Amino acid sequence: MSLMPTMIELLARARVDLRMGLPVVLSNGEEAALAIAVESLTEARLADMRAVGELSLALTARRADTLKARVYDEDIARVAVPASEGLHWIQALADPADDLNTPMKGPLSSQRGGSADLHRLAIALVKSARLLPAAALVPLSGAAEFAAGHGLTTLSRTAAAPLLSESSPLHPVAAARLPMDAAEAGRLHIFRPEDGAEEHYAVEIGRPDRSKPVLARLHSACFTGDVLGSLKCDCGPQLRGALAQMGEEGAGVLLYLNQEGRGIGLANKMRAYSLQDQGFDTVEANHRLGFEDDERDFRLGAAILQKMGFSQVRLLTNNPNKIAMMEKTGVHVAERVALQVGENAHNQHYLATKARKSGHML
């Protein structure tokens, strides 16, 4: 029946539930678990979770490495939660804000043996919800009845996991003429993903010839740089510089992808900034939070370009990963166009770290 939610729609519902502090039910054949995001966990729901079963934490290997917790499941760790430890202890394992004041959290006991699939699914879910990548789980029997009795969203790992690793299909929603400082002949296109996530934008300058490589840039949203003029990064100058160059040449496409903070969201980006104030570089800060260096999905940009009729680009970028992803997804990069703007005394260390650790061509 078409009125029943699809798995994509259930995933969107689950993300909202987790952000609001509700648990979700995860199933994998006969195995099932109740999972909740640590960031939004409350005392009351912690007590309710414990009444269901024995609690464990799913942490990424990056965060586990910071905590010196053993990782037996490659990319995640399953950490047992002692009955004597409360909410503060649990949230301190997830949030590195107080790591330097209380560096010793253990001893921590990591679980090994058995399947880690539901813990891995829980991590993928909270990441997609732009929350700290940590979840609390308890094993569950009679999962279908439990979910129905408590009004909880249920996700099958078999159906959900592939969708979390794929790039959601995008559909054009609206487009209109938009004169700008960079070019009066501007047009803004809005694309909406099927998975309920943020919309993405394409700024078209002039009338680019679809048969030739178009001057293009994949620009990830940066509220602090694009809007506030932050000096901690070079995003604002890159945005304005790319549009100005397209305006000078009379044609181009800037893809504005809503993937703030390299895909971790603005709240987690501010957490990373706070860690940088403690002396960690941008990559180290992401790792302490439990994220990878870069969590963005550049496939979205390639998909938008193809929907707009472009198959080859002159890519304005310093990031080799963007070039590789364009080529991998069927958009030929005929030329890399350097975009080196915005360096200042506040972001020199940040730019040097991107060059040294992420391979940026600066």
N, C-alpha and C positions, 0 to 999 in steps of 0.2 A: 504493500500500500504506500502511495507516494507521501502520505501524511506522516509516516514514520521517519524519524531522523536517520540520516545516513551516518556512516562512521566518521566522515569529515565533520559533519554537524555535531556529532557526539564529542569529538575531540575539541571543537570550539567551546562546547558547553563545559567540558572538563577543565579547560584552561580558566574559564571564568570562575568555576567552583573553587579551584585551587587558589586563585588570587583572593577570593573572599573568605578563605579559611575552611572550606568544606572538604571532606575527604571524597575520594572516588574509589570505586571497586575495580580492580584489575584482575583479569582472569587469563589463564594459559592452560587450556585443557582442563584437567581436574584440579590444578593448582589455582589458588586465588589469594588476593591480599587486599587489605584496606590501606590506602595510601593518602598521605596529606603532606602539603608543603610545610617544611619547617619554618619558613619565614612567617607564615600566617597562622601558625599553631598557637592555640591558647591553652591556659591551664585547664579549663573545662573540657576541651576536646582531647587534650592529652590524657586526662583521667578516663574519658570514655574509650579512647583507643586502647589504653591499658586494660580496661575491663574486657576487651575483646580477645586479646592475646599478648604474646611476648613481643616487645617493641624492638625494632632494629632501624638503623639509619642507612640510607643510601647516599653515599658521597662520591663525587668524581675522584678519579685517581689523582688529579691535580691537587684537590683539596686534601685528600688523604696524605699525599706526600708532604704537604706543609705540616700536617698534624702528626707525622711519623706513624701513621696507621698502616698496617700491612694491607697490600692490595693483592687479592687472590683471583680476581675476576677481570684482569686486563685493564679495563677503562673505568671500573667503579670499585668501591669498597663497601662491604656490608658490615657495619659496626654495631655490635650488640650494645643495647642501652641498659645499664644496671637499674634495678628497681629502685635503688637509693638515689638515683640522679633525677633532677627535675627539669623544668622547662629551660631555666637559664643555662644549664650545662648543655642541653641539646642544642639550643640556639647558638651557643658559643662555638660548637663544632662546625656549624654552618656558616657563621658570619665572622670574618677575620678582624673585625673592627677592634677587638680587644686582645688580639694575639700577642702583641708586644708586652702588654701589662701582665697577661697570664699565659705565658707560652706553653706551660705544661698542662695539657688537658687530660692526660691518660692516668694510668695505663689503659690503652684502648684495645679491645678484643675484636678482631675482624673474623667474620664467619667464613668458612671455606667448605667446599663440598655442596652438592645440591645445585639447583638452578638459580642463577642470578637474573634471569630474564625479566621478572616483574620489577626488581629493583632498578634494572637498566631502563625499563619502560617509564618508571616513575621519574627518573632523572631527566629523560628526554621530554617528558610532559612539563615539569616545572621549568626547564630551560625555555621551552616554547612559550610558556606563560610569562617570561621575562622576570622570573623570581630567582632567588639564590638557588643554585643547583644542589639542593639537599631535600630529601623526603624521608618521612617516618612511615614505616610499614608494619602491619601486623598480619600474620596468616589468618585466613578466613575460611570457614567451612559453611556450606549452604549459602554461597555467595549470591545467587539469584534472589533467594528469599530475603536475605539481609538487605540487599540493595533496594528491592521493592518495598520492604517494610520501613526503610529509612529515607526513601525518595532520593537515592544516590545514583549518579551517573555510573554506568558500567561500560568498561572498555575491554575488548578482546585483544590480547597481544598480537595474535595472528593477523587481525585486520588493521590494528592501529599502528603497529611499529613501522610497516613500510611507508605509510602516509607521513609519518613524522620525519622520515629521512628523505622524502621526495620534496620537490619544489611545487607548491600549489599552483594549479593553472590560474592564469590571469585573464580577465575579460575587460575590454574597454567599456567605460561607463559614460563618460562625457568628454567633450573637447570644445574649446572656444578660443577665439582670438584674444591675445593678451599682449598689448604693447608694453615694453619694459625699457629700463635705462639702457640695457645692453643692445637692444634692437626693437624698433617699433613693430617689425614684422615678426611677432612672436605668437605662439599658440601653445596652450597647456592641455595635455591629455591626462585623464585619470584612469588608472587601471585597478580593478578590484580582484583580490585573490578569492578563490572558492572557500578557503579554510577560515574565513572570518577575521583574518589578521588585518593589519593596517593596509590602506591603499597606497599605491606607489604612483609617481608622476613622471611624465615625460615632457620636457620643455623643448619645443621645436622652434628653431630659429630659421626664418626664411622658408624657402621651399627646396629642401635638399633633394638632389637627384638620387632616386632609389637604385639606379644602375651603377653608381660609383661609391667608393668608400666615403662614408659620412664622418665628419669630425664629431666625435662622441665622447662623453664622459659618464662613468658610473659614479655618482656622488651619493654617499650615504648620509642620511640626515644627521645633523649635529646642531642641536638646539643652542648649545653654549657658544659654538663658533659661528654658525650661520646667522643666528638671531642676536646674540648678546655681544658678539665681537670678541670672544675669549682669545687670550693670547697664549693659552696653554697648548693650542694645536694650530694647524695651518688650514683648517677646513673652510673657514669663512673666506680667506683670500683665494683658496682654490676654487670655490663656488663662483665667486665674482670674476676671477681671472678666466675661468673656462667660458663663462657666458660672454665676457668681453671679447675673447678671441673668436668665438662663434659669430658675434655681432660684426667684428671687423671683416671676417671672411664672407659674411652674408648668409651662412647656412651652418646648421649643426643640430645635434640632439643631446640634451643633458638629461640623464635619467636620475631622478631624485628618489632614492630608495629609502623607505622608512625602516632603517636598521641602525638605530641610534647606538652609539658606543660600541662599534664593531659587532653589532648584533646582540648585545646583552641588555639593552634598554637603558634609559636615562638614570633610573634609580641605582642600578648596579654600576653604571659609569661613574656616578658620584661617589659610590663606595670605593671604586678604583682610584679616583682622584684623592680621596682621603688617605688611602694607603700610600699613594705617591708622596703625599705630604709627610709620611713617616719615613720616606727614604727609598721606597721601592720604585723600580722603573715601570713603565706601562705594561710590559709583558709579565713581569713578576707580580704586579697587582692583579692582573686577570687570573693568573695561576693560583694565587692565594684565595681568590674568591671561588675557585673551582671551575673556571672557564678556560678554554683554549685561547691561544693568541688572538684569534679572529674567528668569530662565530657567524659571520655574514654569509648570505647565500647569493652569490653573484649570478647564479643561473636566472634569477628574476630579471636582471638587466638584459640578458641575451634574449629572453622570452619576449620582453616588451619590444626590443628592436625588431625581432622577426615579425611580430604582429603588426608593426608599423611599416613593414616592407623592406627592411634593411638586412642585408646579408654580409656586408663588409664595412669595416670602420677604420678610421684613423683615431686611435684611442688616446685620449688625453689622460695619462696616468704615470705614476711612478711605481706602481704596484705590479710586480710580475704575476701575482696570482690572478689578477683581473684578466691579464692577457691570456693566461693558460685556460681560464674558465671560458672565455669567449670562444677560443679555438675548439675547446672540448664540446661546446654546445652548438657548434655549427655556424658561428659568426666569425668570419675571417678578419684577423687584425692585419691590415695592409701596412700599417705604420704605427709605431708608438710615438706620440707627441709628448715631450717632457712638459711637466707643469710644476715648476719650482718657484713657489711664491710663499710669502707669509712667514719666513723665518725671523725670529726675534729672540731676545735674551731669555724670555720665559719658556720657549719651546725647543731650544737647541738640544737639550738632553733627550727630549721626546723624539725629535727627528733623528737624532743619532742612534737611538735605540731601535727605531723602525728600520733604519738602514742596516744595522749590525745584526739584529735578531730576526727581522721579518723580510730582509732582502730588498727593501725599497731602494729604488735607483735614484739616490739623491746626490 
